[in-house]
Amino acid sequence: MPVFAALGDETRLRLVARLSTEGPLSIARLADGSDISRQAITKHLHVLSTAGLVHGLRQGREQIWELDPKRLDETRRYLDRISHQWDDALARLKRLVE
């Protein structure tokens, strides 16, 4: 799943966390207080956008980036299904061993 590859990077995960807590932000605001260049942040945002996690909206001269919670919800549901399958498999193994 491209979502996991996108979230597997610490910088991208921090960007998602900031957009989640602070709401839509410009690249300049996302770069504030960071040692990462605006150009690098832009590249990370494009990876997140390709994975369907964020989208950018043009406002004047700035690009404002916003989190798409729908994609995160889909990913959470997927992980919940996997977790349930593992719980079932472990329960079957426990019954077999006992």
Secondary structure as GFF3:
##gff-version 3
##sequence-region A 1 98
A	DSSP	alpha_helix	2	7	.	.	.	ID=ss1
A	DSSP	alpha_helix	10	22	.	.	.	ID=ss2
A	DSSP	beta_strand	25	26	.	.	.	ID=ss3
A	DSSP	alpha_helix	27	31	.	.	.	ID=ss4
A	DSSP	alpha_helix	38	50	.	.	.	ID=ss5
A	DSSP	beta_strand	54	59	.	.	.	ID=ss6
A	DSSP	beta_strand	62	67	.	.	.	ID=ss7
A	DSSP	alpha_helix	69	97	.	.	.	ID=ss8
###
